[in-house]
Structure formats: structure tokens, C-alpha cells
Amino acid sequence: MIRMKARLDKNEMPFLPPDVVLNSMKDSITNLNRYTPQEEVDGLTHLLAEYNNISPEAIFLSPGSDIIIKEFIFLHSTIDQIIIPDPAFIIIENSVEKTPSSILKVKLSAPNFHFPYDYLISEIEKPTLIVLDNPNNPTGKLIIDKKGIEDLLNNDNITLLIDEAYFEFSKYTVIDLIDTYPNLAILRTLSKSFGLAGSGIGYLIAGEKLRKKFKGLEIMLPYPSVTAASAALIHRDYIEEYRDLIKREKQKILKKCDHLNITAYPSSTNFVLINTEIPDIAKSLAERNILVYDASNYFTFGFIRVSIGLEKENEYFLETLEKIVQTQ
């Protein structure tokens, strides 16, 4: 098997959680023959409620936010219309395309990639589901502000699901609107800034109207995942340090791209969208043992999404990118 020198394609946290989190997971393996005790799940729910300053009743847990996206869209699959940004997180796009609903993809245009909600509001006169990833993947941009979100929510025909997977990086949320708007749901995950992608814990935050749709759809959460998530929330100071490291490394990438006359878009996430204008750039990098996400399908040739990795991974990526640019 070929060993990649840099895996920068999945938007993962490149650092392991601290030992206290890893040890909690290891200790739980001694109970691997048992189902997860409900009190452990309830404990995690209360920790998430405290972390988000919301009621525990507003939270629906799942083994991964991808599952919630699929379930939420499935539960609204008979709705007249579904609107998503273009581009959007691939799970959102794939899930929507499997519904019988009319689908409207709203183009996000460079350099700001703003979601043009203004013209939509007055046009929506029938039940509509809007799914937005904010910050957006793969652009890394905050695509709509709070006023825009409230304008959408004030249309009673609209149900709005906002994926805030990168909240800990962007520090932007509309969680304070949950109690005001019963047609709003927010999605979060511990896979990104908490460094728990391999354990798979996601959660939905919503009022009773939307949350009760999930009654009976609860999925058993793995015991090690629950204990690791709880430990991570209790000892969450580490995510601040990790976020600062990611921010510094991201600035290096943006600065180097500017030096190479390559367009790299500043982001509110742990990844950067880059327009190299080089055909098959993702393939060329893979041949040099660097994995990045090929975003050319969303835009034009030469677009890649690059996760911020370890310092040595980022340096190798930039050195290799410079060599490729010099051959053009």
C-alpha cells in the first residue's frame, strides 16, 4: 500500500485528542460486549446542552452528522421544493437528489460565495426545505448572515436546516434563534475541531416541532464514541489550542499561494479553496503522494479544496505545488 505523505482531502483535525480523551475511549472497550447505558447517553446530552447553552430537550444525538442530514432530508422528501446552495456539502447534494421533490440549486459566485436569498423569499409560496452549510463546504465561506436567515425563517412556508459543522472555527452561529423559530434546525458535529472524526458523534438542535419528527429514529451510539465525546467536552480547552495552530498554518498556505499568483480564498474553516488554474492538479498531487479534494466539478479545472494538516504536511504540499506551478 502506498503511504501518502500528506492527507489533506477530508477536512479532518490533524491532531489527536489529548490523552484524557483517548484513555476514556480505551477504558470503555472493556464494556464492548454491552450496549451503551442510557445514563451515559443522557450525560453526553447534558454536556452538549451546557456547551451550547441550550436545553437538553433541544438535542437529538446521532452516530455522525451525515446520518442526520440524510434523515432530515428523507423526512421532508415529500415537500414541494428543496433548495440548496451550489456548491454544497456532497452529502447534502446526494441526499437531496434522491428525493422526488423539485430541486433548486442556487449558485454561489466567487469571490464572496454569498447565498442570494433576497430574490427567493417572495417567490416561495409553497412548502420548501432549504438546507445550507454555513460555513459552506467546499468554499469555506459564511454564505449567509443572521438577517438573511431571519428573513428566510419569517416565511412560514420555509423549513431551514443549517449545517454548522465548522462552528468552532467560524465562531458564527444562529443557535439563539432556535426558541424563536420552530422552522429552524441546526446541525453540529464533534468530528472537526474536537478531533473525533473516527468516533462519529453528530447532533441536531431544534424545537419540538422538528425534533419530534425523529421520534423512533434513534440509533444506538457506540459506547467508546459516547465516552470519548463526553471526555472531549469536559476537557474542551484543547480545541482552542488546535484552532490557533490551524489558523497559523492556514495563513502560511494563503500567503504562499499569493506569492505563487494562485487564488486562494480566505475561509472560516479548517480548509482552503484554491484555484490553481492547472488541469488535473489533484491528480498531479496524488502522484506525488498528496491527497487533496478535487473541486473542479463544482467550478472549473484547477480548483482544489485543501484541508489544513500537520506543519510537515502543509510544507510538503506547498513545496510540491510550487514545483508544479514552475513547470507550467
C-alpha positions as a Markdown table, in Angstrom:
| # | Residue | x | y | z |
|---|---|---|---|---|
| 1 | Met | 0.0 | 0.0 | 0.0 |
| 2 | Ile | 1.3 | 3.4 | -0.9 |
| 3 | Arg | 1.9 | 5.6 | 2.1 |
| 4 | Met | 0.7 | 9.2 | 1.4 |
| 5 | Lys | 2.9 | 12.0 | 2.7 |
| 6 | Ala | 0.0 | 14.4 | 3.1 |
| 7 | Arg | -3.7 | 13.6 | 3.5 |
| 8 | Leu | -5.4 | 16.9 | 3.0 |
| 9 | Asp | -8.7 | 15.8 | 1.5 |
| 10 | Lys | -11.1 | 15.1 | 4.3 |
| 11 | Asn | -11.2 | 18.2 | 6.5 |
| 12 | Glu | -10.1 | 16.2 | 9.5 |
| 13 | Met | -8.4 | 17.6 | 12.5 |
| 14 | Pro | -4.7 | 16.6 | 12.0 |
| 15 | Phe | -4.1 | 16.3 | 15.7 |
| 16 | Leu | -5.2 | 13.5 | 18.1 |
| 17 | Pro | -7.3 | 14.5 | 21.0 |
| 18 | Pro | -5.4 | 14.7 | 24.4 |
| 19 | Asp | -4.7 | 11.5 | 26.4 |
| 20 | Val | -7.6 | 12.1 | 28.7 |
| 21 | Val | -9.9 | 11.6 | 25.8 |
| 22 | Leu | -8.1 | 8.7 | 24.3 |
| 23 | Asn | -7.8 | 6.9 | 27.6 |
| 24 | Ser | -11.6 | 7.3 | 28.2 |
| 25 | Met | -12.2 | 5.5 | 25.0 |
| 26 | Lys | -9.7 | 2.8 | 25.8 |
| 27 | Asp | -11.3 | 2.2 | 29.2 |
| 28 | Ser | -14.7 | 1.9 | 27.6 |
| 29 | Ile | -13.6 | -1.0 | 25.4 |
| 30 | Thr | -13.8 | -3.3 | 28.5 |
| 31 | Asn | -17.5 | -2.9 | 28.1 |
| 32 | Leu | -17.6 | -3.6 | 24.4 |
| 33 | Asn | -19.9 | -6.5 | 25.0 |
| 34 | Arg | -22.5 | -4.2 | 26.4 |
| 35 | Tyr | -24.9 | -1.7 | 24.8 |
| 36 | Thr | -24.3 | 1.9 | 25.8 |
| 37 | Pro | -26.0 | 2.7 | 29.1 |
| 38 | Gln | -28.8 | 5.3 | 28.7 |
| 39 | Glu | -27.3 | 7.3 | 31.6 |
| 40 | Glu | -24.1 | 7.7 | 29.5 |
| 41 | Val | -26.1 | 9.0 | 26.6 |
| 42 | Asp | -28.0 | 11.3 | 28.8 |
| 43 | Gly | -24.8 | 12.5 | 30.3 |
| 44 | Leu | -23.4 | 13.4 | 26.9 |
| 45 | Thr | -26.7 | 15.2 | 26.0 |
| 46 | His | -26.4 | 17.4 | 29.1 |
| 47 | Leu | -22.7 | 18.2 | 28.4 |
| 48 | Leu | -23.7 | 19.3 | 24.9 |
| 49 | Ala | -26.6 | 21.3 | 26.3 |
| 50 | Glu | -24.2 | 23.1 | 28.7 |
| 51 | Tyr | -21.6 | 23.6 | 25.9 |
| 52 | Asn | -24.2 | 25.2 | 23.7 |
| 53 | Asn | -26.2 | 27.0 | 26.5 |
| 54 | Ile | -29.5 | 25.3 | 25.4 |
| 55 | Ser | -32.0 | 22.9 | 26.9 |
| 56 | Pro | -31.1 | 19.2 | 26.7 |
| 57 | Glu | -34.5 | 18.6 | 25.3 |
| 58 | Ala | -33.5 | 20.5 | 22.1 |
| 59 | Ile | -30.8 | 17.9 | 21.2 |
| 60 | Phe | -31.1 | 14.8 | 19.1 |
| 61 | Leu | -28.0 | 12.7 | 19.1 |
| 62 | Ser | -26.7 | 10.5 | 16.2 |
| 63 | Pro | -23.6 | 8.5 | 15.3 |
| 64 | Gly | -22.5 | 11.1 | 12.8 |
| 65 | Ser | -24.0 | 14.3 | 11.3 |
| 66 | Asp | -24.1 | 12.7 | 7.9 |
| 67 | Ile | -26.9 | 10.4 | 9.2 |
| 68 | Ile | -28.9 | 13.4 | 10.5 |
| 69 | Ile | -28.6 | 15.1 | 7.1 |
| 70 | Lys | -29.9 | 12.1 | 5.3 |
| 71 | Glu | -32.7 | 11.5 | 7.9 |
| 72 | Phe | -33.8 | 15.2 | 7.9 |
| 73 | Ile | -34.0 | 15.3 | 4.1 |
| 74 | Phe | -35.8 | 12.0 | 4.0 |
| 75 | Leu | -38.3 | 13.1 | 6.5 |
| 76 | His | -39.0 | 16.1 | 4.2 |
| 77 | Ser | -38.8 | 14.2 | 0.9 |
| 78 | Thr | -42.5 | 14.8 | 0.1 |
| 79 | Ile | -42.1 | 18.5 | 0.4 |
| 80 | Asp | -42.8 | 20.5 | -2.8 |
| 81 | Gln | -39.4 | 22.0 | -3.2 |
| 82 | Ile | -35.9 | 21.7 | -1.7 |
| 83 | Ile | -33.3 | 24.5 | -2.1 |
| 84 | Ile | -29.6 | 24.1 | -1.6 |
| 85 | Pro | -26.5 | 26.1 | -2.4 |
| 86 | Asp | -24.3 | 25.2 | -5.4 |
| 87 | Pro | -21.8 | 24.0 | -4.4 |
| 88 | Ala | -22.8 | 22.3 | -1.2 |
| 89 | Phe | -21.5 | 19.6 | 1.1 |
| 90 | Ile | -21.6 | 16.4 | -1.0 |
| 91 | Ile | -23.9 | 14.6 | 1.5 |
| 92 | Ile | -26.4 | 17.3 | 1.2 |
| 93 | Glu | -26.3 | 17.3 | -2.6 |
| 94 | Asn | -26.5 | 13.5 | -2.8 |
| 95 | Ser | -29.3 | 13.2 | -0.3 |
| 96 | Val | -31.5 | 15.8 | -2.0 |
| 97 | Glu | -31.1 | 14.2 | -5.4 |
| 98 | Lys | -32.6 | 11.0 | -4.1 |
| 99 | Thr | -35.9 | 12.7 | -3.2 |
| 100 | Pro | -38.9 | 13.2 | -5.5 |
| 101 | Ser | -39.1 | 16.9 | -4.6 |
| 102 | Ser | -38.4 | 19.7 | -7.1 |
| 103 | Ile | -34.7 | 20.8 | -6.5 |
| 104 | Leu | -33.4 | 24.3 | -6.9 |
| 105 | Lys | -29.6 | 24.7 | -6.7 |
| 106 | Val | -28.6 | 28.3 | -6.1 |
| 107 | Lys | -25.2 | 29.3 | -7.5 |
| 108 | Leu | -22.6 | 30.7 | -5.2 |
| 109 | Ser | -20.3 | 33.1 | -7.1 |
| 110 | Ala | -16.7 | 34.0 | -6.3 |
| 111 | Pro | -15.1 | 35.7 | -4.5 |
| 112 | Asn | -17.6 | 36.0 | -1.7 |
| 113 | Phe | -19.8 | 33.0 | -2.5 |
| 114 | His | -22.8 | 34.7 | -0.9 |
| 115 | Phe | -26.1 | 32.8 | -0.9 |
| 116 | Pro | -28.5 | 35.2 | -2.8 |
| 117 | Tyr | -31.6 | 34.7 | -0.6 |
| 118 | Asp | -33.2 | 38.0 | -1.4 |
| 119 | Tyr | -34.9 | 37.1 | -4.6 |
| 120 | Leu | -36.1 | 33.7 | -3.1 |
| 121 | Ile | -38.2 | 34.9 | -0.2 |
| 122 | Ser | -41.0 | 36.5 | -2.1 |
| 123 | Glu | -41.0 | 33.6 | -4.6 |
| 124 | Ile | -41.5 | 30.8 | -2.1 |
| 125 | Glu | -45.3 | 30.3 | -1.8 |
| 126 | Lys | -45.3 | 26.5 | -1.2 |
| 127 | Pro | -43.7 | 24.3 | 1.5 |
| 128 | Thr | -40.0 | 24.4 | 0.9 |
| 129 | Leu | -37.0 | 22.9 | 2.7 |
| 130 | Ile | -33.8 | 24.9 | 2.5 |
| 131 | Val | -30.5 | 23.2 | 3.5 |
| 132 | Leu | -27.5 | 25.5 | 4.0 |
| 133 | Asp | -24.0 | 24.6 | 5.1 |
| 134 | Asn | -22.7 | 27.7 | 6.8 |
| 135 | Pro | -19.7 | 27.9 | 6.6 |
| 136 | Asn | -20.1 | 26.3 | 3.2 |
| 137 | Asn | -18.2 | 23.2 | 2.0 |
| 138 | Pro | -16.1 | 23.4 | -0.2 |
| 139 | Thr | -15.8 | 27.2 | -0.3 |
| 140 | Gly | -15.1 | 27.7 | 3.4 |
| 141 | Lys | -17.2 | 30.8 | 3.4 |
| 142 | Leu | -20.0 | 32.1 | 5.6 |
| 143 | Ile | -22.6 | 32.3 | 2.9 |
| 144 | Ile | -25.5 | 34.0 | 4.7 |
| 145 | Asp | -25.7 | 36.4 | 7.7 |
| 146 | Lys | -28.2 | 36.4 | 10.6 |
| 147 | Lys | -30.5 | 38.9 | 8.9 |
| 148 | Gly | -30.7 | 36.7 | 5.9 |
| 149 | Ile | -31.5 | 33.7 | 8.0 |
| 150 | Glu | -34.2 | 35.5 | 9.9 |
| 151 | Asp | -35.7 | 36.8 | 6.6 |
| 152 | Leu | -36.0 | 33.2 | 5.4 |
| 153 | Leu | -37.4 | 31.9 | 8.7 |
| 154 | Asn | -40.1 | 34.6 | 8.7 |
| 155 | Asn | -41.6 | 32.9 | 5.6 |
| 156 | Asp | -43.8 | 30.2 | 7.2 |
| 157 | Asn | -43.5 | 28.1 | 4.0 |
| 158 | Ile | -39.8 | 27.6 | 4.7 |
| 159 | Thr | -38.2 | 24.9 | 6.9 |
| 160 | Leu | -34.5 | 25.7 | 7.3 |
| 161 | Leu | -31.7 | 23.3 | 8.2 |
| 162 | Ile | -28.3 | 24.9 | 8.8 |
| 163 | Asp | -25.2 | 22.7 | 9.0 |
| 164 | Glu | -22.8 | 24.4 | 11.4 |
| 165 | Ala | -20.2 | 21.6 | 11.3 |
| 166 | Tyr | -17.4 | 24.2 | 11.3 |
| 167 | Phe | -18.8 | 26.4 | 14.0 |
| 168 | Glu | -15.8 | 26.1 | 16.3 |
| 169 | Phe | -13.6 | 27.6 | 13.5 |
| 170 | Ser | -16.0 | 30.3 | 12.3 |
| 171 | Lys | -17.4 | 31.2 | 15.8 |
| 172 | Tyr | -20.7 | 32.0 | 14.0 |
| 173 | Thr | -24.0 | 30.5 | 14.9 |
| 174 | Val | -27.7 | 31.3 | 15.0 |
| 175 | Ile | -28.4 | 28.9 | 17.8 |
| 176 | Asp | -30.0 | 31.8 | 19.7 |
| 177 | Leu | -32.9 | 31.7 | 17.1 |
| 178 | Ile | -34.0 | 28.1 | 18.0 |
| 179 | Asp | -36.5 | 29.2 | 20.6 |
| 180 | Thr | -38.0 | 31.9 | 18.3 |
| 181 | Tyr | -38.4 | 29.9 | 15.1 |
| 182 | Pro | -39.9 | 26.4 | 15.2 |
| 183 | Asn | -39.0 | 26.0 | 11.5 |
| 184 | Leu | -35.2 | 26.2 | 12.2 |
| 185 | Ala | -32.9 | 23.3 | 12.9 |
| 186 | Ile | -29.1 | 23.4 | 13.4 |
| 187 | Leu | -26.6 | 20.6 | 12.8 |
| 188 | Arg | -23.4 | 20.2 | 14.7 |
| 189 | Thr | -20.6 | 17.6 | 14.9 |
| 190 | Leu | -17.6 | 16.6 | 17.1 |
| 191 | Ser | -15.7 | 15.3 | 14.0 |
| 192 | Lys | -13.9 | 18.6 | 13.2 |
| 193 | Ser | -12.5 | 20.8 | 15.8 |
| 194 | Phe | -12.8 | 18.1 | 18.6 |
| 195 | Gly | -10.7 | 15.7 | 16.5 |
| 196 | Leu | -13.2 | 12.8 | 16.8 |
| 197 | Ala | -13.9 | 12.1 | 13.1 |
| 198 | Gly | -13.3 | 8.4 | 13.8 |
| 199 | Ser | -15.8 | 8.1 | 16.6 |
| 200 | Gly | -18.7 | 9.7 | 14.8 |
| 201 | Ile | -20.9 | 11.8 | 17.0 |
| 202 | Gly | -23.3 | 14.4 | 15.5 |
| 203 | Tyr | -26.3 | 16.2 | 16.9 |
| 204 | Leu | -29.3 | 18.2 | 15.8 |
| 205 | Ile | -30.6 | 21.2 | 17.7 |
| 206 | Ala | -34.2 | 22.1 | 17.1 |
| 207 | Gly | -37.5 | 23.0 | 18.6 |
| 208 | Glu | -40.2 | 20.4 | 19.4 |
| 209 | Lys | -42.0 | 20.6 | 16.1 |
| 210 | Leu | -39.0 | 19.4 | 14.0 |
| 211 | Arg | -37.4 | 17.3 | 16.7 |
| 212 | Lys | -40.5 | 15.1 | 17.2 |
| 213 | Lys | -40.2 | 14.0 | 13.5 |
| 214 | Phe | -37.2 | 12.0 | 14.7 |
| 215 | Lys | -39.1 | 10.1 | 17.3 |
| 216 | Gly | -38.4 | 6.4 | 16.8 |
| 217 | Leu | -35.4 | 7.0 | 14.6 |
| 218 | Glu | -32.8 | 7.0 | 17.4 |
| 219 | Ile | -29.7 | 4.9 | 16.5 |
| 220 | Met | -27.6 | 3.2 | 19.2 |
| 221 | Leu | -24.4 | 5.2 | 19.8 |
| 222 | Pro | -21.2 | 3.2 | 20.3 |
| 223 | Tyr | -20.1 | 3.2 | 23.9 |
| 224 | Pro | -16.5 | 4.2 | 23.1 |
| 225 | Ser | -17.8 | 7.1 | 21.0 |
| 226 | Val | -20.0 | 8.4 | 23.8 |
| 227 | Thr | -17.3 | 8.2 | 26.4 |
| 228 | Ala | -14.8 | 10.0 | 24.1 |
| 229 | Ala | -17.2 | 12.7 | 23.3 |
| 230 | Ser | -18.1 | 13.3 | 26.9 |
| 231 | Ala | -14.4 | 13.5 | 27.9 |
| 232 | Ala | -13.7 | 15.8 | 25.0 |
| 233 | Leu | -16.5 | 18.2 | 26.1 |
| 234 | Ile | -15.3 | 18.1 | 29.7 |
| 235 | His | -11.7 | 18.8 | 28.7 |
| 236 | Arg | -12.5 | 21.0 | 25.7 |
| 237 | Asp | -9.8 | 23.7 | 26.3 |
| 238 | Tyr | -7.6 | 21.8 | 23.9 |
| 239 | Ile | -9.7 | 22.8 | 20.9 |
| 240 | Glu | -8.7 | 26.4 | 21.4 |
| 241 | Glu | -5.0 | 25.5 | 21.0 |
| 242 | Tyr | -5.8 | 23.3 | 18.0 |
| 243 | Arg | -7.8 | 26.0 | 16.3 |
| 244 | Asp | -5.0 | 28.5 | 16.8 |
| 245 | Leu | -2.5 | 26.1 | 15.2 |
| 246 | Ile | -4.8 | 25.5 | 12.3 |
| 247 | Lys | -5.3 | 29.3 | 11.8 |
| 248 | Arg | -1.5 | 29.9 | 11.7 |
| 249 | Glu | -0.9 | 27.1 | 9.2 |
| 250 | Lys | -3.8 | 28.3 | 7.1 |
| 251 | Gln | -2.2 | 31.7 | 6.9 |
| 252 | Lys | 1.0 | 30.1 | 5.6 |
| 253 | Ile | -0.9 | 28.5 | 2.8 |
| 254 | Leu | -2.8 | 31.7 | 1.8 |
| 255 | Lys | 0.5 | 33.7 | 1.9 |
| 256 | Lys | 2.3 | 31.1 | -0.3 |
| 257 | Cys | -0.5 | 30.9 | -2.8 |
| 258 | Asp | -0.4 | 34.7 | -3.1 |
| 259 | His | 3.3 | 34.5 | -3.7 |
| 260 | Leu | 2.7 | 32.0 | -6.5 |
| 261 | Asn | -0.1 | 34.2 | -8.0 |
| 262 | Ile | -2.6 | 31.5 | -7.2 |
| 263 | Thr | -6.1 | 32.4 | -6.0 |
| 264 | Ala | -6.8 | 31.0 | -2.5 |
| 265 | Tyr | -10.0 | 32.1 | -0.8 |
| 266 | Pro | -9.8 | 33.1 | 2.9 |
| 267 | Ser | -12.0 | 30.8 | 4.9 |
| 268 | Ser | -13.9 | 30.4 | 8.2 |
| 269 | Thr | -13.0 | 26.7 | 8.3 |
| 270 | Asn | -10.0 | 24.3 | 8.6 |
| 271 | Phe | -9.7 | 24.1 | 4.8 |
| 272 | Val | -9.0 | 26.4 | 1.9 |
| 273 | Leu | -10.5 | 26.5 | -1.6 |
| 274 | Ile | -7.7 | 27.1 | -4.2 |
| 275 | Asn | -7.9 | 27.9 | -7.9 |
| 276 | Thr | -4.6 | 26.8 | -9.4 |
| 277 | Glu | -5.9 | 27.1 | -13.0 |
| 278 | Ile | -3.8 | 23.9 | -13.6 |
| 279 | Pro | -5.6 | 21.0 | -15.3 |
| 280 | Asp | -5.6 | 17.7 | -13.3 |
| 281 | Ile | -3.8 | 19.3 | -10.4 |
| 282 | Ala | -5.4 | 16.9 | -7.9 |
| 283 | Lys | -4.2 | 14.0 | -9.9 |
| 284 | Ser | -0.7 | 15.5 | -10.2 |
| 285 | Leu | -0.5 | 16.0 | -6.4 |
| 286 | Ala | -1.8 | 12.4 | -5.8 |
| 287 | Glu | 1.1 | 11.1 | -8.0 |
| 288 | Arg | 3.4 | 12.9 | -5.5 |
| 289 | Asn | 1.7 | 11.3 | -2.5 |
| 290 | Ile | -0.5 | 14.2 | -1.6 |
| 291 | Leu | -4.3 | 13.8 | -1.3 |
| 292 | Val | -6.5 | 16.9 | -1.8 |
| 293 | Tyr | -10.2 | 17.2 | -2.7 |
| 294 | Asp | -10.8 | 17.8 | -6.4 |
| 295 | Ala | -13.3 | 20.6 | -6.6 |
| 296 | Ser | -13.2 | 21.1 | -10.4 |
| 297 | Asn | -16.7 | 19.5 | -10.7 |
| 298 | Tyr | -18.1 | 22.4 | -8.8 |
| 299 | Phe | -16.2 | 25.2 | -10.6 |
| 300 | Thr | -13.7 | 24.8 | -13.5 |
| 301 | Phe | -10.5 | 22.8 | -13.9 |
| 302 | Gly | -7.8 | 23.6 | -11.4 |
| 303 | Phe | -10.0 | 24.0 | -8.3 |
| 304 | Ile | -8.9 | 22.0 | -5.2 |
| 305 | Arg | -10.0 | 22.1 | -1.6 |
| 306 | Val | -7.1 | 21.6 | 0.8 |
| 307 | Ser | -7.5 | 20.7 | 4.4 |
| 308 | Ile | -5.1 | 22.2 | 6.9 |
| 309 | Gly | -2.8 | 19.4 | 8.0 |
| 310 | Leu | 0.3 | 19.0 | 10.2 |
| 311 | Glu | 3.0 | 21.5 | 9.6 |
| 312 | Lys | 5.2 | 19.0 | 7.8 |
| 313 | Glu | 2.2 | 18.0 | 5.5 |
| 314 | Asn | 1.4 | 21.6 | 4.7 |
| 315 | Glu | 5.1 | 22.4 | 3.9 |
| 316 | Tyr | 5.4 | 19.3 | 1.6 |
| 317 | Phe | 2.2 | 20.3 | -0.1 |
| 318 | Leu | 3.4 | 23.9 | -0.7 |
| 319 | Glu | 6.8 | 22.8 | -1.9 |
| 320 | Thr | 5.2 | 20.3 | -4.3 |
| 321 | Leu | 2.6 | 22.9 | -5.5 |
| 322 | Glu | 5.4 | 25.4 | -6.2 |
| 323 | Lys | 7.3 | 22.8 | -8.3 |
| 324 | Ile | 4.2 | 22.0 | -10.3 |
| 325 | Val | 3.5 | 25.7 | -10.9 |
| 326 | Gln | 7.0 | 26.3 | -12.1 |
| 327 | Thr | 6.6 | 23.6 | -14.8 |
| 328 | Gln | 3.5 | 25.2 | -16.3 |
